[in-house]
């Protein structure tokens, strides 16, 4: 039952940055998903994959994982590169 800790990314469909400062502890799937023979929906018997915990900092998420003996990997947040461009650059 391993987990991964990462910072929530910005939603690509919106310009806002709400909830991007939160850190998430999410359990990895322990068994493969399979289609249901009747309805065709995919699912598994793994209930830990449904658990998503939010933390205010990476240290808080790591402390929670250490307290309960959960082996966790931290995925670093990639640096944000801004491309500053003036409107006048469109006409050069």
Backbone torsions as a table, in degrees:
resi	resn	phi	psi	omega
1	UNK	NA	79.3	178.3
2	UNK	-92.8	159.6	-179.5
3	UNK	-132.0	163.5	174.1
4	UNK	-126.3	143.1	-179.2
5	UNK	-116.2	126.0	-179.6
6	UNK	-148.6	162.9	176.9
7	UNK	-92.9	134.5	-175.9
8	UNK	-62.4	128.8	-179.0
9	UNK	-78.2	163.9	177.8
10	UNK	-72.6	141.5	178.6
11	UNK	-69.4	125.6	-177.4
12	UNK	-72.9	-18.3	-177.0
13	UNK	-88.5	-8.2	-178.6
14	UNK	-134.5	158.8	-178.5
15	UNK	-89.4	-12.6	-178.0
16	UNK	-73.2	160.9	-179.4
17	UNK	-120.0	32.1	-179.4
18	UNK	-66.4	140.3	176.3
19	UNK	64.2	17.3	178.8
20	UNK	-84.4	-11.9	178.7
21	UNK	-88.7	-7.5	-180.0
22	UNK	-77.3	150.1	173.6
23	UNK	-108.6	141.1	-173.8
24	UNK	-117.7	133.6	171.1
25	UNK	-108.5	118.2	-175.2
26	UNK	-130.0	132.1	-179.7
27	UNK	-80.2	142.1	177.1
28	UNK	-81.8	155.4	-178.1
29	UNK	-71.5	135.2	179.8
30	UNK	-97.1	-15.3	175.8
31	UNK	-138.5	155.7	-175.6
32	UNK	-73.3	150.1	174.9
33	UNK	-80.1	149.3	179.3
34	UNK	-141.4	150.2	-179.3
35	UNK	-75.3	143.3	175.8
36	UNK	-74.4	132.5	-175.9
37	UNK	-66.4	-28.5	-176.7
38	UNK	-85.2	-53.1	-174.2
39	UNK	-97.7	-22.5	-179.0
40	UNK	87.0	1.5	177.9
41	UNK	-72.9	148.7	178.0
42	UNK	-93.7	143.7	-179.9
43	UNK	-169.8	175.5	177.7
44	UNK	-151.9	172.0	178.6
45	UNK	-88.1	5.0	-178.4
46	UNK	-81.9	109.3	-179.5
47	UNK	-88.1	-17.8	179.3
48	UNK	-68.7	-26.0	-179.7
49	UNK	-68.1	-15.9	179.6
50	UNK	-84.6	-12.9	-175.0
51	UNK	-87.2	122.8	176.7
52	UNK	-130.4	119.7	-178.3
53	UNK	-110.3	134.7	179.2
54	UNK	-103.7	141.3	-179.8
55	UNK	-135.3	151.1	180.0
56	UNK	-73.9	-21.8	-179.3
57	UNK	-146.2	163.9	178.5
58	UNK	-66.6	-37.4	-179.4
59	UNK	-64.1	-36.9	178.6
60	UNK	-66.6	-39.4	178.1
61	UNK	-66.8	-41.5	178.3
62	UNK	-67.0	-37.1	178.3
63	UNK	-65.5	-38.9	177.7
64	UNK	-64.0	-44.7	-179.9
65	UNK	-64.6	-39.6	179.3
66	UNK	-68.7	-37.8	-178.9
67	UNK	-63.3	-39.3	-177.7
68	UNK	-100.0	8.9	175.2
69	UNK	69.1	34.3	-179.3
70	UNK	-96.7	119.0	175.8
71	UNK	-70.6	123.0	-175.1
72	UNK	-129.9	144.6	174.6
73	UNK	-109.7	137.6	178.8
74	UNK	-99.6	125.0	176.0
75	UNK	-98.1	117.2	-177.1
76	UNK	-69.2	147.0	177.8
77	UNK	-80.6	129.1	178.9
78	UNK	-68.4	148.8	-179.9
79	UNK	-66.9	145.3	-179.3
80	UNK	-89.2	121.5	179.3
81	UNK	-106.9	118.3	178.6
82	UNK	-94.8	135.5	176.0
83	UNK	-104.5	97.5	-179.2
84	UNK	-81.2	125.8	-175.4
85	UNK	-144.7	137.6	177.5
86	UNK	-88.2	154.5	178.9
87	UNK	-63.1	-31.3	-178.8
88	UNK	-67.1	-20.9	179.1
89	UNK	-66.3	-18.9	177.8
90	UNK	-69.9	-18.6	-174.5
91	UNK	-110.4	14.5	179.3
92	UNK	-94.3	NA	NA
